[in-house]
Amino acid sequence: MKRLAINGSQPINTKSFPAWPRYDQSEQQALLKVLQSGQWGATKGNEVKEFEQQFADFHQAKFGIATTSGTTALSIALRASGIGPGDEVILPGYTFVASATSILDALAKPVFVDIDLDSFNIDTSKIEASITKQTKAIMPVHFGGRPADMDKINMLAQKYNLTVIEDACQAWGSKFNGKYSGSLGTAGCYSFQSSKNITAGEGGMILTNNEKIADLARSISNCGRNPDGLWYAHYLWGGNYRMTEFQGALLQVQLSRYTELHEKRELAADYLDQAIRQLEGYNTLSPIPSSSRSSWHIFVFKLDLEKWDGIGKNKIIEAIRAEGIPISPGYSLPVYQQPLFKVKNFGLDHDFSRIFNDLPDFEKFHLPCTEQAVFHQGLWLTQNIMLAENQQLDVLVDGLAKVYQFREELK
């Protein structure tokens, strides 16, 4: 008799995990307040300004600049920090595509570096070999909310006079050695997209302690305007990347309950980590030091493929999902293998050859640990799962154990 649900047996879990986003009357009242005010845009209202200050204060940063998305936050932060045509920006190969395309938006070149499979963050021991005379910045990604090793990154940045733009789009409230993400480098960028732990459907934020960068970022996000200038006077190349008052109001409420939900995620992540460590066929990442913390946007763990008797990641995930466990394989491709990097002019009908004339042949470019994570080992549990009670987490762990126990059925 077959035991796995993928082969027709009963799944181990039939109960839905907590839904996301979470909201109550507080969000409804905040939105209604803006609706009735008639001040829906950030240039006339105060909700976005309030949220910028609250979010900056929460992360112990001096300045906050709200934007339309995490993607535009990264692009604006790069430009405001002086990154431009011909410059090179180092980033990990395991990240969302926006980390790389924000660099292209600044007409700079992404330089991909491999990750450390114990953290899924950039391998700091491999950064220096990628630094050239054209390198102007490092973009560490705090993947899943786990902080990258900012001490080593900042040491390299100081040695080579580089800008550090933190991709903290999954790292609200994360800390490295007691200091908040977003305030550890030149600037830090956040996302409030619908899956994020703080969300308004879309939205982004730049944090910085550098007043000049803050002023430039604010101007770029507001069509190049100067706060002391005329409305139709535009002083630099910018665009409309402004957050709406509806989003600003919503995000204030979301931020107010963030600490409570983070504590729950943190407890659940610790519970899962301890439970999965005991399982055959799976490995967890290295422990996060006590002086640091993750936002737990994603709980990342790995397949111990040597134990699976030649069964591949995709088949294992299919079997786990059949058991009612919402496991994710993570990114489908390393970012440098995305189709846009394999076609001429990034798929656009433009000639970028004068700017991007020495990019590697991405058909032949490989980062072994990144590809190991993507194609063979990496598994994700999203942040809403960490809002479940321990009893449901036990069922999740039992589902993982069940698939490994009866793995012979997958051959």
Buried (B, 14 or more C-beta within 10 A) or exposed (E): EEBBBBEEBEBBBEEEBBEBBEBEEBBEEBBEBBEEBEBEEBEEBEBBBBBBEBBBEBBEBEBBBBBBBBBBBBBBBBBBBBBEEBBBBBBBBBBBBBBBBBBBBBBBBBBBBBBBBBBBBBBBEBBEEBBEEEBBBBBBBBBBBBBBBBEBBBEBBEEBEBBBBBBBBBBBBBBBEEBBBBBBBBBBBBBBBEBBBBBBEBBBBBBBBBEEBBBBBBBBBBBBBBEEEEEEEBEEEBBEBBBBBBBBBBBBBBBEBBEEBBEBBBEBBBBBBEBBEEBEBBBBBEEBEEEBBBBBBBBBBBBBBEBBEEBBBEBBBBBBBBBBBBBBBBBEBBBBBBEBBBEEEBEEEEEBEEBBEEBEEBEEBEBEBBBBBBBEBBBBBBBBBBBBEEEBBBBBBBBBBBBBBBBEBBE
